């Protein structure tokens, strides 16, 4: 799960927070009126509760359990109180109170993670027993990333306010795994692959996206997003139990960037067998290779905070070439001005890509229970 679902502190957006669930089959948004839960496949509004503003709404897969934190605009919705809420009964199951505001929440079937500005708490999801408390550097944005898989369950947090260092914490075994020096500038976005094997990072400069192999605590691949600085609002790996096929980034310029991890690995393998390749650092080569990078400009309005996830990646055999495989990725985007968009990008065996906007609808106009007749644009 990526770091792209922190609450928005700006009142210019009607959406205060937005997040996809662990398998991207559903998503939640909050407005000043309340929160809503949607089905990612159909756009159907599955649940809504109009009781005021929330700055955190996190789902546990497609279950009836939500982790919610109020926006503080009324006494009953304190930003220092985390409520575990049952959508079936419409009641609070448990509440956890803190001394400072809750900035982010992550959960899976075994662990609940609560991020405050200077401390992060780890709980047992079933008993709510506190398992650990991690002292952190000031994390005013609540930046974090979490892998939902129980086999490789890692939490990534900023470990410096002056450079882009990442603390990687093993949430199941309850110990610090490693620290990665990813960038010279402070972090702006983090994502962890579903299996917990890879971490992607972007700094406040936003020109280079880096992917790190968690087991070796080393920099694996570097991808150049662009030459000029841009804020990375969101990072997302493709769903996979092994190496994700792609990594996607959404920037403040309104562009979506797709980076091919498999292509990078294959090229690195070929280059390492050459004399010149053995002399050049991998990061130098990977960062400037455009073959790994595809971009869709004007995917969302420039400057509008947005979250992107890779919903699925389909591989399609090319009948002309027995071993060649084409790739089709489905990307879902939530904009904080209240729109849901679904894009597909097709990448053929000649490494050519084609983008298509499959659907778009206004999240703020959805009526409960109705499936969306997606507006093709």
C-alpha positions as a Markdown table, in Angstrom:
| # | Residue | x | y | z |
|---|---|---|---|---|
| 1 | Unk | 0.0 | 0.0 | 0.0 |
| 2 | Unk | 1.2 | 3.4 | -0.9 |
| 3 | Unk | 1.6 | 6.6 | 1.0 |
| 4 | Unk | -0.8 | 8.4 | -1.1 |
| 5 | Unk | -3.8 | 8.4 | 1.2 |
| 6 | Unk | -2.9 | 10.9 | 3.8 |
| 7 | Unk | -5.6 | 13.4 | 4.6 |
| 8 | Unk | -5.6 | 16.7 | 2.7 |
| 9 | Unk | -5.0 | 19.7 | 4.8 |
| 10 | Unk | -6.2 | 22.1 | 2.2 |
| 11 | Unk | -9.8 | 23.2 | 2.2 |
| 12 | Unk | -9.8 | 23.7 | -1.5 |
| 13 | Unk | -10.6 | 20.1 | -2.1 |
| 14 | Unk | -14.1 | 18.6 | -1.5 |
| 15 | Unk | -12.4 | 15.2 | -0.8 |
| 16 | Unk | -10.5 | 15.2 | 2.5 |
| 17 | Unk | -9.0 | 11.7 | 2.3 |
| 18 | Unk | -9.1 | 8.9 | -0.2 |
| 19 | Unk | -7.7 | 5.3 | 0.0 |
| 20 | Unk | -8.0 | 2.0 | -1.7 |
| 21 | Unk | -8.3 | -1.3 | 0.3 |
| 22 | Unk | -5.6 | -3.9 | 0.4 |
| 23 | Unk | -6.5 | -5.6 | -2.9 |
| 24 | Unk | -7.8 | -2.4 | -4.6 |
| 25 | Unk | -11.3 | -4.0 | -5.0 |
| 26 | Unk | -12.8 | -1.1 | -3.1 |
| 27 | Unk | -12.1 | 2.5 | -2.0 |
| 28 | Unk | -13.2 | 5.0 | 0.5 |
| 29 | Unk | -13.4 | 8.8 | 0.5 |
| 30 | Unk | -14.4 | 11.4 | 3.0 |
| 31 | Unk | -15.9 | 14.8 | 2.5 |
| 32 | Unk | -17.0 | 17.4 | 5.1 |
| 33 | Unk | -20.4 | 15.7 | 5.2 |
| 34 | Unk | -19.2 | 12.1 | 5.9 |
| 35 | Unk | -17.5 | 9.2 | 4.3 |
| 36 | Unk | -18.4 | 6.8 | 1.4 |
| 37 | Unk | -17.3 | 3.3 | 0.4 |
| 38 | Unk | -17.3 | 2.3 | -3.3 |
| 39 | Unk | -16.8 | -0.9 | -5.4 |
| 40 | Unk | -13.8 | -0.3 | -7.6 |
| 41 | Unk | -15.1 | -2.6 | -10.4 |
| 42 | Unk | -18.6 | -1.1 | -10.8 |
| 43 | Unk | -18.4 | 2.3 | -9.2 |
| 44 | Unk | -21.3 | 1.3 | -7.0 |
| 45 | Unk | -21.7 | 3.2 | -3.7 |
| 46 | Unk | -21.7 | 0.5 | -1.1 |
| 47 | Unk | -22.0 | 2.5 | 2.1 |
| 48 | Unk | -22.2 | 6.0 | 3.2 |
| 49 | Unk | -22.5 | 7.8 | 6.6 |
| 50 | Unk | -23.2 | 11.5 | 6.8 |
| 51 | Unk | -22.0 | 12.4 | 10.3 |
| 52 | Unk | -19.3 | 15.0 | 9.6 |
| 53 | Unk | -15.7 | 15.2 | 8.3 |
| 54 | Unk | -13.1 | 12.4 | 8.6 |
| 55 | Unk | -9.4 | 12.7 | 7.9 |
| 56 | Unk | -8.8 | 8.9 | 7.9 |
| 57 | Unk | -11.1 | 6.2 | 6.4 |
| 58 | Unk | -9.3 | 2.8 | 5.9 |
| 59 | Unk | -10.9 | -0.4 | 4.9 |
| 60 | Unk | -10.0 | -4.0 | 5.7 |
| 61 | Unk | -10.4 | -5.7 | 2.3 |
| 62 | Unk | -14.1 | -5.8 | 1.7 |
| 63 | Unk | -15.1 | -6.6 | 5.2 |
| 64 | Unk | -17.5 | -4.5 | 7.4 |
| 65 | Unk | -14.6 | -3.2 | 9.4 |
| 66 | Unk | -13.4 | 0.4 | 8.9 |
| 67 | Unk | -10.7 | 2.4 | 10.8 |
| 68 | Unk | -11.9 | 6.0 | 10.9 |
| 69 | Unk | -10.6 | 9.2 | 12.5 |
| 70 | Unk | -12.6 | 12.4 | 12.7 |
| 71 | Unk | -11.6 | 15.8 | 11.3 |
| 72 | Unk | -12.1 | 17.6 | 14.6 |
| 73 | Unk | -14.8 | 20.0 | 13.4 |
| 74 | Unk | -17.1 | 18.7 | 16.1 |
| 75 | Unk | -16.2 | 17.4 | 19.6 |
| 76 | Unk | -17.4 | 13.8 | 18.8 |
| 77 | Unk | -15.0 | 13.5 | 15.9 |
| 78 | Unk | -11.7 | 14.2 | 17.5 |
| 79 | Unk | -8.6 | 13.7 | 15.3 |
| 80 | Unk | -6.9 | 12.1 | 18.4 |
| 81 | Unk | -9.4 | 9.3 | 18.5 |
| 82 | Unk | -9.3 | 6.2 | 16.2 |
| 83 | Unk | -12.6 | 4.4 | 15.9 |
| 84 | Unk | -13.0 | 0.8 | 14.6 |
| 85 | Unk | -16.4 | 0.9 | 13.0 |
| 86 | Unk | -18.8 | -1.8 | 11.8 |
| 87 | Unk | -20.7 | -0.8 | 8.7 |
| 88 | Unk | -23.1 | -3.7 | 9.1 |
| 89 | Unk | -24.4 | -2.6 | 12.5 |
| 90 | Unk | -23.5 | 1.1 | 12.2 |
| 91 | Unk | -21.8 | 1.0 | 15.5 |
| 92 | Unk | -18.3 | 1.6 | 17.0 |
| 93 | Unk | -16.5 | -1.7 | 18.0 |
| 94 | Unk | -13.6 | -0.1 | 19.8 |
| 95 | Unk | -12.0 | 3.3 | 20.2 |
| 96 | Unk | -8.3 | 4.2 | 20.8 |
| 97 | Unk | -7.4 | 7.6 | 22.1 |
| 98 | Unk | -4.0 | 9.3 | 21.6 |
| 99 | Unk | -2.3 | 12.5 | 22.9 |
| 100 | Unk | -1.8 | 13.9 | 19.5 |
| 101 | Unk | -3.6 | 13.7 | 16.1 |
| 102 | Unk | -3.7 | 10.5 | 14.2 |
| 103 | Unk | -2.1 | 11.2 | 10.8 |
| 104 | Unk | -2.4 | 7.8 | 9.1 |
| 105 | Unk | -3.7 | 4.3 | 9.7 |
| 106 | Unk | -2.8 | 1.0 | 8.0 |
| 107 | Unk | -4.1 | -2.5 | 8.7 |
| 108 | Unk | -4.2 | -6.1 | 7.6 |
| 109 | Unk | -5.7 | -9.2 | 9.1 |
| 110 | Unk | -3.0 | -9.4 | 11.8 |
| 111 | Unk | -1.8 | -5.9 | 12.4 |
| 112 | Unk | -3.1 | -2.3 | 13.0 |
| 113 | Unk | -0.6 | 0.6 | 12.5 |
| 114 | Unk | -1.3 | 4.0 | 13.8 |
| 115 | Unk | 1.0 | 6.9 | 12.7 |
| 116 | Unk | 1.3 | 10.0 | 14.8 |
| 117 | Unk | 3.7 | 12.9 | 14.2 |
| 118 | Unk | 6.5 | 11.6 | 16.4 |
| 119 | Unk | 5.4 | 8.0 | 17.2 |
| 120 | Unk | 4.0 | 5.0 | 15.4 |
| 121 | Unk | 2.0 | 2.3 | 17.3 |
| 122 | Unk | 1.7 | -1.4 | 16.3 |
| 123 | Unk | -1.4 | -3.3 | 17.5 |
| 124 | Unk | -2.7 | -6.8 | 17.2 |
| 125 | Unk | -5.7 | -6.3 | 14.8 |
| 126 | Unk | -7.8 | -8.9 | 16.6 |
| 127 | Unk | -7.2 | -8.1 | 20.3 |
| 128 | Unk | -6.0 | -4.5 | 19.9 |
| 129 | Unk | -3.2 | -5.4 | 22.3 |
| 130 | Unk | -0.4 | -2.8 | 21.8 |
| 131 | Unk | 2.7 | -4.7 | 20.5 |
| 132 | Unk | 5.2 | -1.9 | 19.9 |
| 133 | Unk | 5.7 | 1.8 | 19.9 |
| 134 | Unk | 8.2 | 3.3 | 17.5 |
| 135 | Unk | 9.8 | 6.7 | 18.1 |
| 136 | Unk | 10.1 | 8.5 | 14.8 |
| 137 | Unk | 11.4 | 11.7 | 13.4 |
| 138 | Unk | 8.7 | 14.4 | 13.0 |
| 139 | Unk | 6.4 | 13.0 | 10.3 |
| 140 | Unk | 4.0 | 15.9 | 9.9 |
| 141 | Unk | 2.4 | 14.4 | 6.7 |
| 142 | Unk | 1.9 | 11.0 | 8.2 |
| 143 | Unk | 4.0 | 9.5 | 5.4 |
| 144 | Unk | 4.0 | 5.7 | 5.5 |
| 145 | Unk | 3.6 | 2.6 | 3.4 |
| 146 | Unk | 2.6 | -0.9 | 4.5 |
| 147 | Unk | 2.5 | -4.4 | 2.8 |
| 148 | Unk | -0.8 | -6.2 | 3.4 |
| 149 | Unk | 0.8 | -9.7 | 2.9 |
| 150 | Unk | 1.3 | -11.6 | 6.2 |
| 151 | Unk | 4.4 | -13.3 | 4.7 |
| 152 | Unk | 6.3 | -10.1 | 4.1 |
| 153 | Unk | 4.7 | -7.6 | 6.3 |
| 154 | Unk | 6.8 | -4.5 | 6.3 |
| 155 | Unk | 6.2 | -0.9 | 7.3 |
| 156 | Unk | 8.1 | 1.9 | 5.8 |
| 157 | Unk | 8.5 | 5.3 | 7.5 |
| 158 | Unk | 10.7 | 8.4 | 7.0 |
| 159 | Unk | 13.8 | 8.2 | 9.2 |
| 160 | Unk | 15.1 | 11.7 | 8.5 |
| 161 | Unk | 13.7 | 15.2 | 8.0 |
| 162 | Unk | 16.7 | 16.4 | 6.0 |
| 163 | Unk | 17.3 | 13.6 | 3.5 |
| 164 | Unk | 15.3 | 10.8 | 1.9 |
| 165 | Unk | 16.0 | 7.9 | 4.4 |
| 166 | Unk | 13.5 | 5.1 | 5.0 |
| 167 | Unk | 13.1 | 3.0 | 8.1 |
| 168 | Unk | 11.9 | -0.5 | 7.2 |
| 169 | Unk | 10.2 | -2.3 | 10.1 |
| 170 | Unk | 9.1 | -5.9 | 10.3 |
| 171 | Unk | 5.5 | -5.6 | 11.6 |
| 172 | Unk | 5.0 | -9.4 | 12.3 |
| 173 | Unk | 8.3 | -10.0 | 14.0 |
| 174 | Unk | 8.3 | -6.5 | 15.7 |
| 175 | Unk | 11.8 | -5.3 | 15.0 |
| 176 | Unk | 13.6 | -2.8 | 12.7 |
| 177 | Unk | 14.6 | -4.6 | 9.5 |
| 178 | Unk | 16.9 | -2.0 | 7.9 |
| 179 | Unk | 17.3 | 1.7 | 7.0 |
| 180 | Unk | 17.7 | 2.7 | 3.4 |
| 181 | Unk | 19.3 | 6.0 | 2.2 |
| 182 | Unk | 17.2 | 6.5 | -0.8 |
| 183 | Unk | 17.5 | 10.2 | -1.8 |
| 184 | Unk | 19.4 | 13.4 | -0.9 |
| 185 | Unk | 16.1 | 15.3 | -0.3 |
| 186 | Unk | 13.3 | 14.5 | 2.1 |
| 187 | Unk | 10.7 | 11.9 | 1.1 |
| 188 | Unk | 7.5 | 12.8 | -0.6 |
| 189 | Unk | 6.0 | 9.4 | -1.4 |
| 190 | Unk | 6.6 | 5.7 | -0.4 |
| 191 | Unk | 5.0 | 2.5 | -1.6 |
| 192 | Unk | 5.6 | -1.2 | -0.6 |
| 193 | Unk | 4.8 | -4.0 | -2.9 |
| 194 | Unk | 2.0 | -6.4 | -1.8 |
| 195 | Unk | 4.5 | -9.1 | -1.0 |
| 196 | Unk | 6.8 | -6.8 | 0.9 |
| 197 | Unk | 9.8 | -7.5 | -1.3 |
| 198 | Unk | 10.1 | -4.0 | -2.8 |
| 199 | Unk | 9.9 | -0.4 | -1.7 |
| 200 | Unk | 9.5 | 2.5 | -4.0 |
| 201 | Unk | 10.5 | 6.0 | -3.0 |
| 202 | Unk | 10.3 | 9.6 | -4.4 |
| 203 | Unk | 11.9 | 12.7 | -2.8 |
| 204 | Unk | 10.5 | 16.2 | -2.7 |
| 205 | Unk | 12.4 | 16.9 | -5.9 |
| 206 | Unk | 10.4 | 14.2 | -7.7 |
| 207 | Unk | 12.8 | 13.7 | -10.6 |
| 208 | Unk | 14.0 | 10.2 | -9.7 |
| 209 | Unk | 11.9 | 7.2 | -8.6 |
| 210 | Unk | 13.9 | 4.5 | -6.8 |
| 211 | Unk | 13.0 | 0.9 | -6.2 |
| 212 | Unk | 14.7 | -1.0 | -3.4 |
| 213 | Unk | 15.0 | -4.7 | -2.7 |
| 214 | Unk | 14.0 | -5.1 | 1.0 |
| 215 | Unk | 15.9 | -8.3 | 1.7 |
| 216 | Unk | 19.2 | -6.8 | 0.7 |
| 217 | Unk | 18.5 | -3.2 | 1.9 |
| 218 | Unk | 20.1 | -1.9 | -1.3 |
| 219 | Unk | 19.0 | 0.3 | -4.1 |
| 220 | Unk | 17.7 | -1.9 | -6.9 |
| 221 | Unk | 16.6 | 0.3 | -9.8 |
| 222 | Unk | 16.4 | 4.0 | -10.5 |
| 223 | Unk | 13.9 | 5.6 | -12.9 |
| 224 | Unk | 13.9 | 9.2 | -14.2 |
| 225 | Unk | 10.4 | 10.7 | -14.1 |
| 226 | Unk | 11.5 | 14.0 | -15.6 |
| 227 | Unk | 14.0 | 16.8 | -15.6 |
| 228 | Unk | 12.1 | 19.4 | -13.7 |
| 229 | Unk | 10.9 | 19.0 | -10.1 |
| 230 | Unk | 7.4 | 17.8 | -9.5 |
| 231 | Unk | 5.6 | 16.6 | -6.4 |
| 232 | Unk | 4.8 | 12.8 | -6.5 |
| 233 | Unk | 1.3 | 12.5 | -5.1 |
| 234 | Unk | 1.1 | 8.7 | -5.3 |
| 235 | Unk | 3.1 | 5.6 | -6.0 |
| 236 | Unk | 1.7 | 2.1 | -6.7 |
| 237 | Unk | 3.2 | -1.3 | -7.6 |
| 238 | Unk | 1.4 | -3.7 | -9.8 |
| 239 | Unk | -0.3 | -6.6 | -7.9 |
| 240 | Unk | 2.0 | -9.7 | -7.8 |
| 241 | Unk | 3.2 | -12.3 | -5.4 |
| 242 | Unk | 6.6 | -12.1 | -7.1 |
| 243 | Unk | 8.2 | -9.2 | -8.9 |
| 244 | Unk | 5.6 | -6.6 | -9.8 |
| 245 | Unk | 5.5 | -6.0 | -13.6 |
| 246 | Unk | 5.2 | -2.2 | -13.2 |
| 247 | Unk | 5.4 | 0.7 | -10.9 |
| 248 | Unk | 3.1 | 3.7 | -11.4 |
| 249 | Unk | 3.6 | 7.3 | -10.2 |
| 250 | Unk | 1.2 | 10.2 | -10.4 |
| 251 | Unk | 2.8 | 13.7 | -10.2 |
| 252 | Unk | 1.5 | 17.2 | -9.6 |
| 253 | Unk | 1.9 | 18.0 | -13.3 |
| 254 | Unk | -1.1 | 15.8 | -13.9 |
| 255 | Unk | 0.9 | 13.0 | -15.5 |
| 256 | Unk | 0.8 | 9.3 | -14.9 |
| 257 | Unk | 4.2 | 7.6 | -15.3 |
| 258 | Unk | 4.5 | 3.8 | -15.8 |
| 259 | Unk | 7.9 | 2.2 | -15.2 |
| 260 | Unk | 8.6 | -1.4 | -16.3 |
| 261 | Unk | 10.4 | -3.3 | -13.6 |
| 262 | Unk | 10.7 | -6.5 | -15.6 |
| 263 | Unk | 12.2 | -4.7 | -18.6 |
| 264 | Unk | 14.8 | -3.1 | -16.3 |
| 265 | Unk | 15.8 | -6.4 | -14.8 |
| 266 | Unk | 16.1 | -8.1 | -18.2 |
| 267 | Unk | 18.2 | -5.2 | -19.5 |
| 268 | Unk | 20.4 | -5.2 | -16.4 |
| 269 | Unk | 21.0 | -8.9 | -16.8 |
| 270 | Unk | 22.1 | -8.4 | -20.4 |
| 271 | Unk | 24.2 | -5.4 | -19.6 |
| 272 | Unk | 26.0 | -7.2 | -16.7 |
| 273 | Unk | 27.4 | -9.7 | -19.2 |
| 274 | Unk | 29.1 | -7.0 | -21.2 |
| 275 | Unk | 32.5 | -5.5 | -20.4 |
| 276 | Unk | 31.2 | -1.9 | -20.4 |
| 277 | Unk | 28.1 | -2.8 | -18.4 |
| 278 | Unk | 30.3 | -4.3 | -15.7 |
| 279 | Unk | 32.1 | -0.9 | -15.3 |
| 280 | Unk | 29.0 | 1.3 | -15.1 |
| 281 | Unk | 26.9 | 1.7 | -11.9 |
| 282 | Unk | 23.4 | 0.2 | -12.4 |
| 283 | Unk | 21.7 | 3.4 | -11.2 |
| 284 | Unk | 23.4 | 5.5 | -13.9 |
| 285 | Unk | 22.1 | 3.3 | -16.7 |
| 286 | Unk | 18.6 | 2.6 | -15.4 |
| 287 | Unk | 17.8 | 6.2 | -14.5 |
| 288 | Unk | 18.3 | 7.5 | -18.0 |
| 289 | Unk | 16.8 | 4.7 | -20.0 |
| 290 | Unk | 13.5 | 5.8 | -21.6 |
| 291 | Unk | 12.6 | 2.2 | -22.6 |
| 292 | Unk | 11.5 | 1.6 | -19.0 |
| 293 | Unk | 9.2 | 4.7 | -18.9 |
| 294 | Unk | 5.8 | 5.5 | -20.4 |
| 295 | Unk | 3.9 | 8.7 | -19.6 |
| 296 | Unk | 0.3 | 9.9 | -20.0 |
| 297 | Unk | 0.2 | 13.7 | -19.8 |
| 298 | Unk | -2.9 | 15.5 | -18.6 |
| 299 | Unk | -4.3 | 12.3 | -17.0 |
| 300 | Unk | -5.7 | 14.5 | -14.2 |
| 301 | Unk | -5.9 | 18.3 | -13.7 |
| 302 | Unk | -2.4 | 19.7 | -12.9 |
| 303 | Unk | -1.9 | 20.5 | -9.2 |
| 304 | Unk | -4.9 | 18.5 | -8.0 |
| 305 | Unk | -3.9 | 15.9 | -5.4 |
| 306 | Unk | -4.7 | 12.4 | -6.6 |
| 307 | Unk | -4.1 | 8.8 | -5.7 |
| 308 | Unk | -3.4 | 6.1 | -8.3 |
| 309 | Unk | -3.3 | 2.3 | -8.0 |
| 310 | Unk | -2.6 | -0.5 | -10.4 |
| 311 | Unk | -5.8 | -2.6 | -10.2 |
| 312 | Unk | -4.5 | -5.5 | -12.4 |
| 313 | Unk | -2.0 | -6.4 | -14.9 |
| 314 | Unk | -2.9 | -8.9 | -17.7 |
| 315 | Unk | -0.3 | -10.7 | -19.8 |
| 316 | Unk | -1.5 | -11.6 | -23.3 |
| 317 | Unk | 0.5 | -14.0 | -25.5 |
| 318 | Unk | 1.4 | -12.6 | -28.9 |
| 319 | Unk | 0.4 | -15.2 | -31.4 |
| 320 | Unk | 3.1 | -14.1 | -33.8 |
| 321 | Unk | 5.9 | -14.6 | -31.4 |
| 322 | Unk | 5.7 | -17.7 | -29.3 |
| 323 | Unk | 7.7 | -16.3 | -26.3 |
| 324 | Unk | 6.6 | -12.7 | -26.5 |
| 325 | Unk | 4.0 | -11.4 | -24.1 |
| 326 | Unk | 2.1 | -8.2 | -24.3 |
| 327 | Unk | 1.0 | -6.4 | -21.1 |
| 328 | Unk | -2.3 | -4.6 | -20.3 |
| 329 | Unk | -2.4 | -2.7 | -17.0 |
| 330 | Unk | -5.6 | -1.2 | -15.5 |
| 331 | Unk | -5.1 | 1.9 | -13.4 |
| 332 | Unk | -7.6 | 3.5 | -11.1 |
| 333 | Unk | -7.3 | 7.1 | -10.0 |
| 334 | Unk | -9.2 | 9.1 | -7.3 |
| 335 | Unk | -8.8 | 12.9 | -7.5 |
| 336 | Unk | -9.3 | 15.1 | -4.5 |
| 337 | Unk | -11.7 | 17.3 | -6.5 |
| 338 | Unk | -14.1 | 14.3 | -6.5 |
| 339 | Unk | -13.5 | 12.2 | -9.6 |
| 340 | Unk | -12.8 | 8.5 | -10.3 |
| 341 | Unk | -11.0 | 7.6 | -13.5 |
| 342 | Unk | -10.0 | 4.3 | -14.9 |
| 343 | Unk | -7.2 | 4.0 | -17.5 |
| 344 | Unk | -5.7 | 1.1 | -19.4 |
| 345 | Unk | -2.2 | 1.1 | -20.9 |
| 346 | Unk | -1.3 | -1.6 | -23.4 |
| 347 | Unk | 2.4 | -2.4 | -24.0 |
| 348 | Unk | 3.1 | -4.6 | -26.9 |
| 349 | Unk | 6.2 | -6.8 | -27.6 |
| 350 | Unk | 7.9 | -4.0 | -29.5 |
| 351 | Unk | 7.7 | -1.9 | -26.3 |
| 352 | Unk | 5.1 | 0.4 | -27.7 |
| 353 | Unk | 2.3 | 1.7 | -25.5 |
| 354 | Unk | -1.2 | 2.8 | -26.0 |
| 355 | Unk | -3.3 | 4.6 | -23.4 |
| 356 | Unk | -7.1 | 4.6 | -23.1 |
| 357 | Unk | -9.5 | 6.4 | -20.6 |
| 358 | Unk | -12.0 | 3.6 | -20.0 |
| 359 | Unk | -14.3 | 5.4 | -17.6 |
| 360 | Unk | -14.8 | 8.5 | -15.4 |
| 361 | Unk | -17.5 | 9.5 | -13.0 |
| 362 | Unk | -18.2 | 12.1 | -10.3 |
| 363 | Unk | -17.8 | 10.6 | -6.8 |
| 364 | Unk | -19.8 | 13.3 | -5.2 |
| 365 | Unk | -22.9 | 12.7 | -7.4 |
| 366 | Unk | -23.2 | 8.9 | -6.9 |
| 367 | Unk | -26.5 | 7.7 | -5.4 |
| 368 | Unk | -26.3 | 4.8 | -2.9 |
| 369 | Unk | -26.8 | 1.3 | -4.4 |
| 370 | Unk | -26.6 | 2.4 | -8.0 |
| 371 | Unk | -23.9 | 1.1 | -10.4 |
| 372 | Unk | -22.3 | 3.8 | -12.4 |
| 373 | Unk | -22.9 | 3.9 | -16.1 |
| 374 | Unk | -19.4 | 5.0 | -16.7 |
| 375 | Unk | -19.0 | 8.2 | -18.7 |
| 376 | Unk | -16.5 | 7.5 | -21.5 |
| 377 | Unk | -14.5 | 10.6 | -22.3 |
